[in-house]
Amino acid sequence: MRTFMGVVVSGALLACSGEGQTVSTQQQCANLTPTASPSAGLTSFEQSLVGPLLSDVRAGVQPWDEQSIGICRGQGRECQEYLGASTEELPPGEYMMRAELKVPQVGSKGAWRVKLETECTTTRRTERGESVTTSTSSKEYEVQYAGTERGSRLSPLVTIRSPEPSGAKHCTYTLTSLHPDTPLEWKGSWSVPQS
């Protein structure tokens, strides 16, 4: 039975590929040919089912909103006051670098990851002079879909105190979405004085 169905379908497809078709054959062939969405290569039915999901996957990890990656006043999970992706010298207090990310609602554990890279230059002034040191760090984080009310939170990624006893510090960061097809980067910086 399977062989017979395969022969019938193959014959119908061969008939549709030839020239000199009758009107009846053209209509039958139109019924056999799926309607494809030119942008995604999907039929209209497939597009209605997986189109939004495919768009999410192609976009990858994104900021939850325009204030979701950067420096905040306070420490812990919640951002008390968003100060921007980059800040000038921070006044006395406690701060953090954090991210809240929109993650596609698909993929197994570990499918979506981001990497944080920081570089900090510390300038220490003493009675005997000035010393400058630079330190770098890099860490990867798994992120996952957290629902429609909020994003996946990486908070705090870095804790910041101002002033800094070890010296004036200027730091830059790069947060990278490790999407294998289209990696995205967000950059910023912060500075604190020496106490």
C-alpha positions as CSV (number, residue, x, y, z in Angstrom):
1,M,0.0,0.0,0.0
2,R,2.8,2.4,0.9
3,T,4.5,1.7,-2.4
4,F,1.3,2.4,-4.3
5,M,0.8,5.7,-2.5
6,G,4.4,6.7,-3.2
7,V,4.0,5.9,-6.9
8,V,0.7,8.0,-7.1
9,V,2.3,11.0,-5.3
10,S,5.5,10.8,-7.4
11,G,3.4,10.6,-10.6
12,A,1.3,13.6,-9.5
13,L,4.5,15.6,-8.8
14,L,6.0,14.6,-12.1
15,A,2.8,15.6,-13.9
16,C,3.0,19.0,-12.2
17,S,6.6,19.6,-13.3
18,G,5.8,19.2,-17.0
19,E,4.7,21.7,-19.6
20,G,1.4,21.6,-21.6
21,Q,-0.8,21.0,-18.5
22,T,-4.5,21.2,-18.9
23,V,-6.5,23.6,-16.8
24,S,-7.7,20.6,-14.6
25,T,-4.0,19.5,-14.1
26,Q,-2.9,23.0,-13.2
27,Q,-5.6,23.2,-10.5
28,Q,-4.6,19.8,-9.1
29,C,-1.0,20.9,-9.1
30,A,-1.9,24.1,-7.3
31,N,-3.5,22.0,-4.5
32,L,-0.3,19.9,-4.2
33,T,2.1,22.9,-3.9
34,P,2.2,24.5,-0.4
35,T,1.9,28.2,-0.2
36,A,5.3,29.4,1.2
37,S,6.1,32.6,3.0
38,P,9.0,34.1,1.0
39,S,10.7,35.5,4.0
40,A,10.9,32.3,6.1
41,G,10.4,29.5,3.6
42,L,7.4,28.3,5.5
43,T,3.9,27.6,4.3
44,S,1.2,30.0,5.6
45,F,0.0,27.3,8.0
46,E,3.5,26.7,9.3
47,Q,4.0,30.5,9.6
48,S,0.9,30.9,11.7
49,L,2.1,28.2,14.1
50,V,5.8,28.8,14.4
51,G,6.4,32.2,12.8
52,P,6.4,34.1,16.2
53,L,8.6,31.4,17.8
54,L,11.0,31.5,14.9
55,S,11.2,35.4,15.1
56,D,12.0,35.0,18.9
57,V,14.7,32.5,18.2
58,R,16.3,34.6,15.5
59,A,16.2,37.7,17.8
60,G,17.8,35.7,20.6
61,V,18.5,37.2,24.0
62,Q,17.5,40.9,24.1
63,P,17.3,43.6,26.8
64,W,13.9,43.5,28.6
65,D,13.5,47.2,28.1
66,E,15.7,50.3,27.6
67,Q,16.7,50.4,31.3
68,S,17.5,46.8,31.8
69,I,21.3,46.7,31.3
70,G,23.5,49.0,33.2
71,I,24.2,50.6,36.6
72,C,21.6,50.9,39.4
73,R,21.6,52.4,42.8
74,G,21.3,49.8,45.5
75,Q,22.2,46.1,45.6
76,G,20.2,42.9,45.4
77,R,17.6,41.7,42.9
78,E,15.7,45.0,42.4
79,C,17.0,48.1,40.8
80,Q,16.2,51.0,43.1
81,E,17.2,53.7,40.5
82,Y,18.5,53.1,37.0
83,L,21.5,55.4,36.3
84,G,22.3,54.4,32.7
85,A,24.4,52.0,30.8
86,S,27.4,54.2,31.6
87,T,27.9,56.6,34.6
88,E,30.4,59.3,35.5
89,E,32.0,59.2,39.0
90,L,29.4,57.7,41.4
91,P,28.6,59.6,44.6
92,P,29.0,57.8,47.9
93,G,26.7,54.8,48.2
94,E,26.1,51.2,47.0
95,Y,25.5,50.3,43.4
96,M,25.5,47.4,41.0
97,M,25.8,46.5,37.4
98,R,22.8,44.3,36.4
99,A,20.9,42.9,33.4
100,E,17.3,41.9,32.9
101,L,16.9,40.0,29.7
102,K,14.1,38.8,27.3
103,V,14.9,35.2,26.5
104,P,13.0,33.1,23.9
105,Q,10.5,30.6,25.3
106,V,12.2,27.7,23.6
107,G,15.4,25.6,24.0
108,S,16.8,23.2,26.5
109,K,18.7,24.2,29.6
110,G,21.9,26.0,28.5
111,A,20.6,26.9,25.0
112,W,20.7,30.6,25.8
113,R,23.8,32.2,27.4
114,V,25.4,35.6,27.8
115,K,29.0,36.5,28.7
116,L,30.0,39.5,30.9
117,E,33.5,40.8,30.4
118,T,34.9,43.6,32.6
119,E,38.1,45.6,32.7
120,C,38.9,47.8,35.6
121,T,41.8,50.2,36.0
122,T,42.5,51.2,39.6
123,T,44.6,54.2,40.4
124,R,45.9,54.3,44.0
125,R,47.3,57.6,45.3
126,T,49.5,57.5,48.4
127,E,52.1,59.8,50.0
128,R,54.8,57.9,48.1
129,G,53.2,58.3,44.7
130,E,50.6,56.7,42.4
131,S,50.2,53.1,41.3
132,V,48.0,51.9,38.5
133,T,46.7,48.3,38.1
134,T,44.3,46.8,35.6
135,S,42.2,43.7,36.2
136,T,39.9,41.8,33.8
137,S,37.3,39.2,34.3
138,S,35.0,37.1,32.1
139,K,32.1,35.0,33.1
140,E,29.3,33.2,31.2
141,Y,25.7,32.9,32.5
142,E,22.9,30.6,31.4
143,V,19.6,32.6,31.0
144,Q,16.1,31.2,30.5
145,Y,12.6,32.4,29.7
146,A,11.1,33.9,32.9
147,G,7.5,34.7,31.8
148,T,5.7,37.7,30.4
149,E,5.8,39.9,33.5
150,R,9.6,40.2,33.8
151,G,12.9,39.1,32.2
152,S,15.6,36.7,33.3
153,R,17.5,38.7,36.0
154,L,21.2,38.7,36.4
155,S,21.4,41.0,39.4
156,P,23.8,41.9,40.7
157,L,26.4,41.1,38.1
158,V,28.9,43.4,39.8
159,T,28.6,45.1,43.2
160,I,30.0,48.6,43.3
161,R,30.9,50.8,46.3
162,S,31.8,54.4,46.2
163,P,34.3,55.6,47.3
164,E,36.7,52.7,46.9
165,P,39.4,52.2,49.6
166,S,41.8,50.5,47.1
167,G,41.9,53.5,44.8
168,A,39.9,55.4,42.1
169,K,38.4,52.9,39.8
170,H,37.2,53.1,36.2
171,C,35.6,50.0,34.8
172,T,34.2,49.1,31.4
173,Y,31.9,46.2,30.6
174,T,30.7,44.2,27.6
175,L,27.7,42.0,27.9
176,T,27.4,39.6,24.9
177,S,24.5,37.5,23.9
178,L,26.1,34.2,22.7
179,H,23.7,33.6,19.9
180,P,25.5,31.3,17.5
181,D,24.1,33.1,14.4
182,T,23.9,36.7,15.5
183,P,25.8,37.6,18.7
184,L,24.9,41.0,20.2
185,E,26.9,43.3,22.5
186,W,25.9,45.9,25.0
187,K,28.7,48.1,26.5
188,G,29.0,50.6,29.3
189,S,31.2,51.9,32.1
190,W,31.3,53.3,35.6
191,S,33.8,55.1,37.8
192,V,34.3,55.6,41.6
193,P,36.7,57.8,43.5
194,Q,39.3,56.7,46.0
195,S,38.3,57.1,49.7
